[in-house]
Amino acid sequence: MQPVSSDTETILELLNMILHFTQSREQVLIDNIRFLEKPGFIPKDLDAEAFSQIVDAALTEYMTHNRLVLRDTEDIQFLPEGAFNVTPAEDEDAARLRPHTERYYQYQAQKLAQNATNARVAQRLIEMGASDRPWAAAQRVPRNVA
């Protein structure tokens, strides 16, 4: 187990992961708009629901057992030092909307707006500087530990 010096660092680590996820997702959604007319293009998205569930489970584990546990999924793999890889998957709803250009663009714009809101919230919480609130020490548990 790698010690984490405070709750603040743990929360900031999760907020930074959320920010990184939203930045990655924004690029995928922008590509969906940019390449709509490209033959053979398949619109994709990052699994925001799965990522949200991972963060929620990690916070629950942290609050109940004072350890941060990040569990990999098929499309999201956590790496050392707080990094992670996320693989875009086909967005079947967007694929169905492709022939209806206006509705497709509205769908992508709605996802971009939701994603931007999530990014703003995470950024604002980071800026609020929870770091000036000393909380109890915690320990980071490798993600493959139950």
TIKOLLUM-148423 format. One line per 10 residues: number of its first residue (from 0); their letters; for each residue x, y, z of N, C-alpha, C, CB. Coordinates in pm, whole numbers, padded with zeros to 5 digits, always signed. Glycine has a CB too. Layout:
BEGIN
NUM) a) X Y Z X Y Z X Y Z X Y Z ~ ...
This chain:
BEGIN
0) mqpvssdtet) +00083 -00117 +00000 +00000 +00000 +00000 +00088 +00124 +00000 -00094 -00001 +00120 ~ +00046 +00221 -00080 +00118 +00347 -00087 +00043 +00448 -00001 +00132 +00397 -00234 ~ +00109 +00509 +00098 +00037 +00604 +00182 -00001 +00730 +00105 +00120 +00640 +00304 ~ -00117 +00781 +00138 -00164 +00909 +00087 -00169 +01002 +00207 -00305 +00898 +00014 ~ -00115 +01121 +00193 -00095 +01203 +00311 -00222 +01263 +00368 -00002 +01312 +00280 ~ -00327 +01277 +00291 -00448 +01337 +00349 -00570 +01310 +00263 -00431 +01486 +00367 ~ -00687 +01332 +00324 -00812 +01323 +00250 -00811 +01423 +00135 -00933 +01349 +00342 ~ -00753 +01538 +00161 -00748 +01642 +00060 -00680 +01592 -00066 -00677 +01765 +00113 ~ -00564 +01529 -00051 -00494 +01478 -00168 -00576 +01371 -00239 -00358 +01421 -00128 ~ -00646 +01289 -00165 -00729 +01184 -00225 -00842 +01247 -00306 -00787 +01091 -00116
10) ilellnmilh) -00911 +01345 -00248 -01020 +01412 -00318 -00966 +01487 -00440 -01095 +01508 -00223 ~ -00855 +01555 -00424 -00796 +01627 -00537 -00753 +01531 -00648 -00676 +01711 -00491 ~ -00705 +01415 -00610 -00667 +01313 -00709 -00791 +01271 -00790 -00603 +01191 -00640 ~ -00901 +01246 -00721 -01024 +01208 -00791 -01076 +01322 -00878 -01132 +01166 -00691 ~ -01070 +01445 -00829 -01114 +01560 -00908 -01029 +01576 -01033 -01110 +01688 -00824 ~ -00899 +01555 -01019 -00812 +01563 -01136 -00843 +01453 -01237 -00665 +01555 -01093 ~ -00880 +01335 -01187 -00919 +01227 -01278 -01047 +01265 -01352 -00940 +01095 -01199 ~ -01142 +01325 -01281 -01266 +01369 -01345 -01235 +01473 -01452 -01365 +01427 -01241 ~ -01148 +01567 -01420 -01111 +01670 -01516 -01043 +01608 -01639 -01017 +01772 -01450 ~ -00954 +01514 -01617 -00887 +01446 -01729 -00990 +01369 -01813 -00777 +01350 -01676
20) ftqsreqvli) -01082 +01302 -01747 -01185 +01226 -01819 -01268 +01320 -01906 -01275 +01150 -01720 ~ -01311 +01433 -01849 -01395 +01526 -01926 -01318 +01587 -02044 -01448 +01637 -01836 ~ -01189 +01610 -02027 -01108 +01662 -02138 -01096 +01558 -02249 -00967 +01702 -02087 ~ -01075 +01434 -02211 -01068 +01326 -02310 -01201 +01309 -02382 -01026 +01193 -02244 ~ -01309 +01314 -02305 -01442 +01297 -02365 -01475 +01413 -02458 -01549 +01286 -02255 ~ -01437 +01533 -02420 -01462 +01649 -02506 -01400 +01628 -02644 -01407 +01777 -02441 ~ -01277 +01578 -02647 -01210 +01556 -02775 -01284 +01452 -02859 -01066 +01513 -02753 ~ -01331 +01346 -02795 -01407 +01242 -02868 -01534 +01302 -02926 -01441 +01123 -02774 ~ -01604 +01383 -02847 -01730 +01443 -02894 -01706 +01545 -03005 -01803 +01509 -02778 ~ -01598 +01621 -02995 -01563 +01715 -03101 -01532 +01639 -03230 -01442 +01803 -03059
30) dnirflekpg) -01460 +01529 -03218 -01432 +01446 -03336 -01561 +01394 -03398 -01340 +01328 -03299 ~ -01661 +01363 -03315 -01790 +01317 -03368 -01853 +01423 -03458 -01886 +01282 -03254 ~ -01834 +01549 -03424 -01888 +01657 -03506 -01799 +01680 -03627 -01901 +01787 -03423 ~ -01671 +01684 -03605 -01576 +01716 -03712 -01579 +01610 -03824 -01435 +01727 -03655 ~ -01596 +01484 -03789 -01585 +01378 -03890 -01719 +01320 -03933 -01499 +01267 -03836 ~ -01828 +01388 -03902 -01961 +01337 -03936 -01972 +01300 -04083 -02067 +01441 -03901 ~ -01920 +01382 -04171 -01933 +01359 -04316 -01828 +01262 -04371 -01925 +01490 -04389 ~ -01734 +01221 -04291 -01628 +01131 -04339 -01688 +00991 -04361 -01509 +01125 -04237 ~ -01670 +00937 -04481 -01724 +00803 -04508 -01668 +00698 -04410 -01693 +00761 -04653 ~ -01757 +00616 -04359 -01717 +00509 -04269 -01693 +00552 -04125 -01594 +00447 -04321
40) fipkdldaea) -01708 +00682 -04098 -01685 +00729 -03961 -01792 +00671 -03867 -01687 +00884 -03955 ~ -01746 +00626 -03752 -01837 +00573 -03649 -01827 +00664 -03527 -01801 +00423 -03612 ~ -01937 +00730 -03489 -01932 +00817 -03370 -01904 +00735 -03244 -02064 +00895 -03355 ~ -01825 +00794 -03155 -01787 +00724 -03033 -01812 +00812 -02912 -01639 +00682 -03038 ~ -01799 +00753 -02797 -01811 +00827 -02672 -01735 +00751 -02565 -01960 +00848 -02631 ~ -01704 +00820 -02458 -01646 +00755 -02341 -01761 +00722 -02248 -01539 +00846 -02270 ~ -01750 +00614 -02175 -01858 +00568 -02088 -01860 +00651 -01960 -01841 +00418 -02056 ~ -01929 +00764 -01967 -01937 +00856 -01853 -02008 +00790 -01735 -02009 +00985 -01894 ~ -02107 +00709 -01761 -02180 +00642 -01653 -02089 +00545 -01578 -02303 +00566 -01710 ~ -02011 +00466 -01651 -01918 +00372 -01586 -01813 +00449 -01505 -01848 +00282 -01692
50) fsqivdaalt) -01761 +00558 -01562 -01662 +00637 -01490 -01722 +00696 -01362 -01606 +00750 -01580 ~ -01843 +00745 -01373 -01913 +00800 -01256 -01931 +00694 -01149 -02050 +00857 -01297 ~ -01966 +00574 -01189 -01983 +00464 -01093 -01851 +00427 -01027 -02043 +00341 -01163 ~ -01742 +00432 -01102 -01610 +00404 -01045 -01576 +00507 -00939 -01501 +00403 -01155 ~ -01596 +00635 -00971 -01566 +00743 -00876 -01655 +00731 -00753 -01584 +00881 -00943 ~ -01783 +00704 -00775 -01876 +00688 -00663 -01834 +00572 -00573 -02020 +00665 -00715 ~ -01800 +00459 -00632 -01756 +00343 -00554 -01626 +00373 -00480 -01737 +00220 -00645 ~ -01535 +00446 -00545 -01408 +00482 -00481 -01432 +00572 -00361 -01315 +00551 -00582 ~ -01521 +00669 -00376 -01553 +00758 -00263 -01621 +00683 -00149 -01643 +00874 -00309 ~ -01711 +00593 -00184 -01778 +00512 -00081 -01676 +00426 -00006 -01887 +00421 -00145
60) eymthnrlvl) -01588 +00363 -00079 -01483 +00280 -00017 -01394 +00366 +00071 -01398 +00209 -00125 ~ -01362 +00484 +00023 -01276 +00573 +00099 -01344 +00617 +00229 -01238 +00695 +00015 ~ -01472 +00651 +00220 -01545 +00698 +00338 -01567 +00586 +00440 -01680 +00757 +00297 ~ -01584 +00464 +00393 -01612 +00354 +00485 -01488 +00280 +00534 -01704 +00257 +00420 ~ -01384 +00272 +00448 -01266 +00193 +00485 -01135 +00272 +00480 -01255 +00074 +00395 ~ -01146 +00403 +00456 -01029 +00490 +00458 -00921 +00446 +00359 -00971 +00494 +00598 ~ -00965 +00396 +00242 -00872 +00358 +00137 -00936 +00390 +00002 -00834 +00207 +00147 ~ -00854 +00423 -00092 -00901 +00456 -00226 -00882 +00334 -00316 -00826 +00580 -00283 ~ -00993 +00283 -00369 -00988 +00166 -00456 -01051 +00205 -00590 -01062 +00043 -00392 ~ -00972 +00194 -00695 -01019 +00225 -00830 -01020 +00095 -00910 -00928 +00333 -00899
70) rdtediqflp) -01137 +00055 -00951 -01151 -00073 -01020 -01158 -00052 -01171 -01275 -00148 -00971 ~ -01075 -00126 -01243 -01075 -00121 -01389 -01205 -00176 -01445 -00955 -00199 -01446 ~ -01240 -00127 -01564 -01348 -00186 -01642 -01288 -00226 -01776 -01470 -00085 -01660 ~ -01369 -00275 -01864 -01320 -00313 -01996 -01261 -00193 -02070 -01433 -00376 -02080 ~ -01322 -00076 -02053 -01280 +00044 -02126 -01199 +00144 -02045 -01399 +00111 -02181 ~ -01186 +00123 -01914 -01114 +00217 -01827 -01015 +00137 -01743 -01213 +00298 -01735 ~ -00887 +00170 -01760 -00782 +00103 -01684 -00700 +00208 -01609 -00690 +00016 -01777 ~ -00684 +00186 -01480 -00608 +00279 -01396 -00462 +00237 -01391 -00667 +00284 -01253 ~ -00375 +00337 -01397 -00231 +00318 -01401 -00169 +00380 -01277 -00171 +00380 -01531 ~ -00041 +00357 -01253 +00026 +00419 -01138 +00024 +00573 -01149 +00171 +00369 -01127
80) egafnvtpae) +00045 +00636 -01037 +00056 +00782 -01030 -00071 +00854 -01070 +00168 +00828 -01116 ~ -00187 +00791 -01054 -00313 +00857 -01082 -00353 +00865 -01228 -00308 +00991 -01027 ~ -00275 +00809 -01316 -00308 +00811 -01459 -00408 +00700 -01490 -00180 +00796 -01545 ~ -00473 +00712 -01603 -00563 +00605 -01648 -00580 +00615 -01799 -00700 +00613 -01577 ~ -00618 +00503 -01857 -00651 +00496 -02000 -00799 +00472 -02012 -00569 +00384 -02072 ~ -00859 +00539 -02106 -01001 +00518 -02133 -01017 +00501 -02284 -01089 +00636 -02078 ~ -01088 +00397 -02322 -01106 +00363 -02463 -01245 +00404 -02509 -01082 +00212 -02487 ~ -01254 +00486 -02614 -01386 +00522 -02666 -01456 +00400 -02726 -01375 +00633 -02772 ~ -01586 +00397 -02711 -01668 +00290 -02769 -01770 +00352 -02864 -01739 +00207 -02657 ~ -01819 +00272 -02954 -01920 +00322 -03049 -02040 +00377 -02973 -01964 +00209 -03147
90) dedaarlrph) -02087 +00492 -03017 -02207 +00552 -02961 -02323 +00514 -03054 -02193 +00710 -02946 ~ -02396 +00411 -03018 -02501 +00358 -03105 -02613 +00459 -03127 -02558 +00230 -03046 ~ -02646 +00537 -03024 -02751 +00639 -03041 -02708 +00744 -03143 -02783 +00707 -02904 ~ -02583 +00788 -03134 -02533 +00886 -03231 -02529 +00825 -03371 -02393 +00935 -03191 ~ -02491 +00698 -03381 -02486 +00632 -03512 -02625 +00630 -03576 -02431 +00488 -03498 ~ -02728 +00605 -03495 -02866 +00605 -03548 -02908 +00745 -03593 -02964 +00553 -03441 ~ -02853 +00848 -03529 -02891 +00985 -03563 -02813 +01043 -03680 -02872 +01073 -03443 ~ -02707 +00978 -03723 -02622 +01031 -03831 -02700 +01077 -03954 -02521 +00927 -03872 ~ -02798 +01002 -04001 -02871 +01049 -04120 -02953 +01176 -04095 -02963 +00939 -04169 ~ -02978 +01208 -03971 -03058 +01326 -03934 -02963 +01431 -03877 -03171 +01288 -03829
100) teryyqyqaq) -02896 +01501 -03965 -02784 +01588 -03929 -02817 +01684 -03815 -02740 +01666 -04049 ~ -02929 +01753 -03825 -02961 +01852 -03721 -02978 +01786 -03585 -03089 +01929 -03758 ~ -03051 +01676 -03581 -03069 +01605 -03454 -02937 +01549 -03403 -03171 +01491 -03470 ~ -02852 +01502 -03493 -02720 +01451 -03456 -02638 +01562 -03389 -02645 +01395 -03581 ~ -02635 +01679 -03452 -02560 +01791 -03395 -02616 +01833 -03260 -02561 +01911 -03491 ~ -02747 +01835 -03248 -02809 +01869 -03119 -02769 +01768 -03011 -02963 +01875 -03132 ~ -02769 +01642 -03047 -02731 +01535 -02955 -02587 +01554 -02908 -02747 +01398 -03022 ~ -02496 +01580 -03002 -02356 +01601 -02966 -02339 +01728 -02883 -02269 +01609 -03093 ~ -02411 +01835 -02918 -02403 +01960 -02843 -02452 +01941 -02699 -02485 +02071 -02912 ~ -02558 +01862 -02683 -02610 +01833 -02549 -02504 +01758 -02467 -02741 +01751 -02558
110) klaqnatnar) -02439 +01661 -02527 -02335 +01586 -02456 -02216 +01676 -02422 -02288 +01466 -02541 ~ -02179 +01764 -02516 -02069 +01857 -02489 -02104 +01951 -02375 -02035 +01937 -02614 ~ -02227 +01999 -02371 -02270 +02090 -02264 -02267 +02019 -02128 -02412 +02145 -02293 ~ -02318 +01897 -02123 -02316 +01819 -01999 -02171 +01796 -01955 -02389 +01685 -02018 ~ -02086 +01759 -02049 -01947 +01733 -02019 -01878 +01859 -01968 -01875 +01679 -02143 ~ -01907 +01974 -02031 -01847 +02101 -01989 -01888 +02137 -01848 -01887 +02214 -02086 ~ -02013 +02109 -01813 -02060 +02135 -01677 -01983 +02050 -01577 -02211 +02106 -01665 ~ -01965 +01923 -01608 -01888 +01835 -01519 -01744 +01885 -01503 -01888 +01691 -01573 ~ -01684 +01929 -01612 -01547 +01980 -01606 -01540 +02108 -01522 -01494 +02007 -01749 ~ -01637 +02197 -01541 -01637 +02322 -01462 -01652 +02294 -01314 -01751 +02413 -01508
120) vaqrliemga) -01738 +02201 -01278 -01756 +02167 -01137 -01627 +02112 -01078 -01871 +02066 -01119 ~ -01565 +02018 -01148 -01439 +01961 -01098 -01331 +02068 -01088 -01391 +01847 -01191 ~ -01320 +02153 -01190 -01219 +02260 -01188 -01244 +02356 -01074 -01218 +02336 -01322 ~ -01369 +02392 -01053 -01402 +02486 -00944 -01369 +02425 -00808 -01552 +02525 -00950 ~ -01399 +02299 -00789 -01366 +02234 -00662 -01215 +02228 -00641 -01425 +02093 -00657 ~ -01141 +02205 -00748 -00995 +02205 -00738 -00947 +02344 -00698 -00930 +02160 -00872 ~ -01002 +02447 -00764 -00962 +02584 -00736 -00997 +02627 -00594 -01028 +02678 -00835 ~ -01105 +02572 -00540 -01146 +02608 -00404 -01038 +02571 -00303 -01278 +02540 -00368 ~ -00950 +02484 -00345 -00834 +02452 -00263 -00868 +02379 -00135 -00761 +02576 -00230 ~ -00929 +02264 -00150 -00954 +02182 -00032 -00824 +02155 +00043 -01021 +02050 -00071
130) sdrpwaaaqr) -00711 +02183 -00023 -00581 +02154 +00038 -00556 +02233 +00166 -00471 +02181 -00060 ~ -00631 +02340 +00190 -00609 +02413 +00315 -00700 +02362 +00427 -00630 +02562 +00293 ~ -00757 +02244 +00407 -00838 +02180 +00511 -00773 +02047 +00547 -00986 +02159 +00464 ~ -00697 +02041 +00652 -00632 +01914 +00689 -00734 +01812 +00739 -00525 +01938 +00797 ~ -00736 +01698 +00673 -00823 +01589 +00713 -00738 +01469 +00751 -00922 +01553 +00600 ~ -00805 +01361 +00788 -00734 +01241 +00835 -00652 +01176 +00725 -00834 +01139 +00891 ~ -00545 +01112 +00764 -00458 +01042 +00668 -00529 +00918 +00615 -00324 +01004 +00735 ~ -00491 +00878 +00496 -00552 +00760 +00433 -00444 +00679 +00365 -00662 +00800 +00331 ~ -00483 +00564 +00314 -00390 +00481 +00241 -00451 +00443 +00107 -00352 +00355 +00321 ~ -00367 +00439 +00007 -00411 +00399 -00127 -00391 +00248 -00139 -00332 +00477 -00240
140) vprnva) -00495 +00181 -00184 -00490 +00036 -00199 -00484 +00005 -00348 -00614 -00033 -00133 ~ -00398 -00085 -00391 -00395 -00121 -00534 -00532 -00161 -00582 -00294 -00235 -00559 ~ -00563 -00127 -00708 -00699 -00145 -00762 -00744 -00290 -00769 -00707 -00086 -00899 ~ -00651 -00384 -00765 -00691 -00524 -00779 -00718 -00588 -00643 -00584 -00603 -00854 ~ -00716 -00509 -00537 -00745 -00561 -00404 -00894 -00544 -00377 -00660 -00488 -00295 ~ -00958 -00648 -00333 -01104 -00641 -00307 -01133 -00564 -00182 -01164 -00780 -00296
